[in-house]
Amino acid sequence: MNNTFKKLLSISLCGTFLISAAGCSQSEEDKNNKKAVAYIENAPEGYEDHFTVTYGEWHSEYMLRMAAGGYSETSDAETAEQYREQIVKYLAQEKIVLYLAKEMGISAESLTEEELQKAEKAANEDIENWYKQYEAKAITALGTGYTEEQLRKKEEELFNAFMDEIGLNPDIFYTWAVNEIIHNKYVEKASESITEQQINDFVQDTVNTAKDKYENDLAAFEEKYTAFYVPEGTRKVQQIAVLIQSTTASEVAAYRKDGDDAKADEILKEALAKVKFRIDEAYAKLEKGEDWTKVQKEYNDEASSNEVDFTVYPKSTTVLQKITDTAMGIKEKGGYSEIFETDKGYFILYYKDDLTMDDEKMKDLEKQADEYLRDKKAYEPISEFTDKYPYSFDYDLLDIKKPVTTTAAEAVVS
């Protein structure tokens, strides 16, 4: 589902709450909370208030997101501005979607008992996730000798205090869950004209584009289209890497960048000599018939890549030509390469399998295409609405830069 239509129901609390309204009296806060940060001047009749996003409504969610990420407005000013803008735009669009959904007969009142139970379950799970974020603080507060019931109560107490501080009631999670269901039903209804043939045609057009990019614009293919086309001869490989020290590798890279290959080669040769025995040991064990996985686990310095398959295309702009040639030069599946060196160390590659565009991959593409086309179709009424009823934003109150030029639709969705 496109993020435009998603409410982030699960936000992990990664740090201490770092934003406050210090310096404002309660009356000033109340006054600010009622101000509109986003509004439609000539809204549809009967919905004049529906589309208004108040400062309090926006600021509470903004504070929640900032606190969840452990961000501070002083040390994370750029992130703070991004959050301020993203959240006000999301809230504005959410109101449009809820309005359009209601026009289709979709609202909280129209949801089935089963759908409402689903929303309640999602909300409860989200709140439970928040409770877990307070476990360490709760344990610290309780000290020793507490029961599970006391721990849970303290977690709940800390969570509720946090929510109260930012001006949100935990019931908001249920509202968000209900709205998520309404959003999904809106997308389904607004995109019901999308046919299976359209999806298939879209997938095929994208595959054809990816194939053309591989042949004629390799950099663009590797950046955007690798999920849509697998060139003939593509292989899945694994590696054993015996590396020189990272500081030495950086030094070699610096000399290469400066054009001093002679000095880089001198340093590299000395560093490689120190680790050569390890790659020789690994290769000797493979030659004796020891299992690849066992040898890889023992010698691979990049342990996170153990049993990880890397995709190597017959041609590439992002992979060293030496690696591509080596991978393609292994004669048969289950075979391994000779030892080769790079500026990072020694490597051995293992030819795990061929990679093809199988039925499973095509089904996954069709699923993604279905979601994409339905989201795109569902956005059309939103775009038409914003063209007719553009939003206005109080950029000063939001403390974000006013765009130089923008269309009505861009004012709601970046």
N, C-alpha and C positions, 0 to 999 in steps of 0.2 A: 504494500500500500504506500502511496506517495506520502512523504512526511507532511505535506500540506494538510492532509486529512487526519493526521495522527496526533493524539494528545499523549505526551510523554507521561505515562501513568507511574512508571517506576524510575525514580530519581534517587541515586545513591548519595547519601550525605557523606561528603569526603572531608569536610573540615568544619571549623568553628564558624558560627554565624558572625559575619564581619561587617554588616551594614546596620545602621541604626538611624533613628530620626532625632538624634540628639540636637538640642538647640531649638526645637519646635515645641510650642505649648500644645496641650491637648486640643484646644479650640482651633489652633492653626492647622493641626493634623486633620481634624474633622473637616475643616473647610477645604483643604487640599484634596482630601479623599473624594469629595463630591464633584470636583472639577472634571471636565471631559478632556481626555488626552486624544481621543479619536471619536469622530462623529460625522453624521451625514446631515447636511443642512436641510435638504428637502427630501426626507425619507418617505417611503410609501405611507399613505394615510393609515393611521391607527398604529403605526410602528415607530413613531417619532423617538421614543425613548429606547426601543429595543436595540438599536444599532450603536448607542453610545457606550464607549469604553471609559469608565471613570478612572481617575488617578488611583484610587484605592484598589479597584479591581486589578488594574495593571500592575501596580507596585507590589502587591502581595505576591503575585506569581513571579515577578522579577526577582524579588528578594528570595523566594524559594529556590529559584534556579541558581542564583549567585551563591547562596548558602550551600546548596547541594554540591556545587563544584569547588567549594572552599575558596572562592574568589573574593578579592577586596577591590573596592572602587578606586582605591589609591594606588595599589600595586598592579592591578589588572584593568586599567582604564579602558583599553581597547576592547577587551572581552566584555566589559560592562556595557559599553555602548552597543556592541553587537547584540547582547541579550536584550537591552532596552528596546531596540528596534524590532528584533525578531518576535518578541512577545507581544508587542502592541499590534503588529501585523497579524500574528496568529489569532489574537483575540478578535480583531476586526473581521477577519475572514470566517472565524467560527460563527459569529453572529449572522453572517450572510448565509452560510451553509444551513444553519438551524432555521432561518427564515425560508429558504428555498425548499428545505425538507418539509416544513409545515405546509407550504403551498401544495406539496405533493400528497399531503395527508400523513406525513411521518412526523411524529412527535413523541415525547415521553409518554403521553396519554395513550398513544396508539400501540405501544410496545406490548408484547405478550408477557404473560407471567414468567414464562421460561426465559425470555430476554432480560426481564428485570432481575431475575435470579442470577443470571449470568453477570449482569452489571454489579450486583451486590457481591458476588464471589470475587470478581476482579478488584473491586474496591477494598475488600477485606484482605486480599492477598497483598495488595499494594501497601496497605497500612502495616501489615505484618512485616513486610520488608523494611519499612521505616523503623519499626520497633527494634529490629535486629541491629540497625545502625547505632542504636543507643546502648547496646549491651555492655560495651566496655565502660562507658560513663556510669551506667547503672551499677555495675560491679564495684567501681571505685567509690561511688556514693554509699553503697551498702556496707562495704568492708567485708568481713568474714561472717560465716554462720547464717547466711540467708537461705530462704527456700526458693524453689522455682516460682512459686506464686508471688513472693515478694519481689523477685527479680523482674518478672513480667509487669508487675504493678509499677515498679520504678521506671522501667522502660517506657511504659505508657504515660507516666507522669512527665517525664522529660520530653517526650514527643509532643504531648499536648501543650507544654509550656512553650516549646519552639513554635508550634502552629499559632498559638495565641500571640506570640511576639511578632510574627509576620502578618497577623490579621487574617488568618485562614482557619476555617472550621474543618475538622477531619471529614465531615460530611461531603466536602468538596470532591473527595475521591470518588464517591458514588455518582455525583453529578458528572464528573469527567467520564466515568465509565458508561453512563447512559448516553452522553453526547457522542462517545466513540461509536456506539451501536447505531445511533441516528446517522452519523457520518457515513458509516458503511452501508446502511440501507439507502441513503441518498445516492451514493455512488452507484450502487446496484440499479436503482431506479433510473437515474439520469443516463446511465450507459447501457440500458437494456437493448438498444438498437444495434450494439456491436455484435457482429456475427462471427461464427467460427471461421468463415472464409476470410474475413478481414484480418483476423488474427494470424491465420496461416500465411496470407499474402504479406503481412507486415514482417513476419519472421523470415520468410524467403527473401524479401527485399533487403532486409538487414544482413542476412547471410551473404547475399550477392555483393552487397557493399563491402562487407568485411573481406571477402575474397579479392575484390578489386583493390582494396587498400593494401592487402598483403603483397599483391603483385606490383603495385605502382606507388604506394606511399607507406612503406614499411614502418616508419616511425609512428604514423597515425594508427596503423593496425595495432601495434604493440601498446599504444596508449589507451585505445578505446574499444577495440573490436575483437580481442582475443577470446571473448566468451561466445562469439557468434560463428567462428570458423576455425577449423583445425586443418592446417595444411597437410597434404600427404607427406609422410615421412617424419611427422612429429613424434618425438620420443619422450617417455618418462624415464628420468635418470635419478640416481642417488649418488652421493659423494662421500669420500673420505678426504678430509682436509687436515693436513699437518701444517700448521701456520707458524710463521716467524712472529716475533713480538710486534704487537700493534703499533708501538711507538716507532719501531724500525720501519714498518710498512708505511707509516705516515711520512717518515723522512724520505723514503724512496719516492713516494708520490709527489712530495714537494720538489725534489730534484727533477722529476719527470716534467712537472708543470713549468719549471724554470728552463727546460730545454737541455739540462745537463744529464743526458742519458748515461754518459760514461761514469759519472759519480754515482748515479742511481744503481747502475749495474755492479759497481764495486761493492757498495754497501749490501745490496741484495745477495751477491755471491757469498759474502762472508756470513750473512744471516742464514742462508739456506744450508750452508755446510753444517751448521750446528744442529739442524733438525733432520738432516737427510737419513740418518740411521732409523728413525721412527717410520718414515714412509717406506723404507726398504723392508723393515720388519713386517709391516702390514701387507705389502705386496707378496713377500715370501710366503706368508700364511695363506693368502688367497691361492697362490700357486700350488700349495700343498693340499688344497681342497677344502680349507676351512670355510664355514658358512659366512657369507657376506655380512649379514646382520651382526654376527658375533665380532668379526674383525672391525666393522664400522664402530660398534659400541666401544671397543677398546682403544681405537686410535683417532677417531674423528674429533678434532679440536672444536668444531662447531656442533656441540652435543645436541643443540635444539633442532638440528637438521637430521638427526638419526631417524631412519626409516621414513623420511620425508621425500616425496617424489617431486622433482623439478621438471618443468616442461621446457624442452629444447626444440625450437623450430629449425628447419633446415637452413633458414637465414634469419638474421636478427641484427638490430642496431644497438640493442641494450646488453647483449651477452658477448663476451670476448670471442673473437673469431676462433681463437685457439680452443676454447671450450666447445663451441659449436662443431668444429671439425673433429675434435676428439670424440664427442658424443656420437656423431654420425659415423665415425670410423669403426666403432665396435661392431664386430661382424654379426653377432646373433644375440637374441634375448638371453639374459642370464650371464652374459659375458661382461668383462670389465676391461678398462683401458690400460694402457701403459701409464707409468708415472709421468706427470707433466708438471711444469712449474709456472707460477704467475708471480706477480709482485707481492702477493700475500703469503705464498708458501707453495707446498706441494699438494697435488690432488690426484685422486684416482676416481674415475666415474664408473658406475654400474648401470648397464642397460636393463632397466626393470621391465619395460613393456612399451608397446606402441600406444599412441593416444589418437583416438578417432572420435568423430562426431557421431556418437551412438544414439540410440533411441532415447535413452535416459536424459542425455544432454538436450536433445530436441524437445522433449516434453517439458524440461525445465525452462527452456527458452519460450515455449508456447505459454507457459504459466506466467512468466515475467511479462511477455507481450500482452497477455490478457489484462493484467493489472495495470500496465502502462497505458494501454488504449482506453481502458475504462476510466482511469483517473483523468486522462486528457479530455475525454468526452464529458465527464462530470464537471470539469473546470469551465467549459464553455458557458454555461448559464451564470457562473460566478463572474466571468469576464464581462458578459453582457450586462449584468447587474451593476458592476462597478463603473462601466461606461455611462450608464444611465444615472446612477446614484454614487458619485465619487465620494470617497472619504476625505475628510480634512484631519490633520494632525496638529497637535500643539507641540511643536518641536522644542520650544523653550522649556516647557514643563517636563517633557520627556528627556531633555538634555541630550538630544541627538542632533547631528548636522542635518539641515534641511537640504534635500536633493536639489540640484540645480534645475533639472528638468525631469519630469516623470509623467507617465500616462496614468489614467485613473486606475487601470488594472495593476500597474507596477506599484502604485501607492499602497496596495493591499498585499500583493504577493511579489516578493523580490524574485 
